[in-house]
């Protein structure tokens, strides 16, 4: 189990790196699903991790499960991991950008 201070830090970092709103993420997951010609209904669109992130965005900190916490660590690690090239070039990489957007992070979105 994660202690309270560690959970507070993770909560803050997760909400810092997930810079898309739940509405933006839901719309993006539907677009990605449509591009893949999937047959899933809109409420089940997107990747399992993207859907989990969407669910976390709609929760209060006190309602987090161990699975939520694990996904939050995974998302923070994935988003903050930078390739060897400079960050600006990574932001221009459309495939990487789309993968990050599936996790709720748009590298081209200006910081809040």
Number of C-alpha atoms within 10 A of each C-alpha: 7 10 7 9 9 10 16 13 10 17 18 12 16 25 17 14 21 25 20 22 15 17 11 14 25 23 15 21 25 21 15 18 19 16 9 10 9 13 10 12 10 15 10 14 21 25 15 12 17 23 20 17 23 23 13 21 19 12 11 9 13 7 9 14 12 10 9 17 19 10 19 23 14 14 23 20 13 14 19 10 9 11 9 7 8 9 12 10 9 17 17 12 12 10 11 14 17 17 15 20 23 24 32 30 24 22 23 12 10 7 9 5
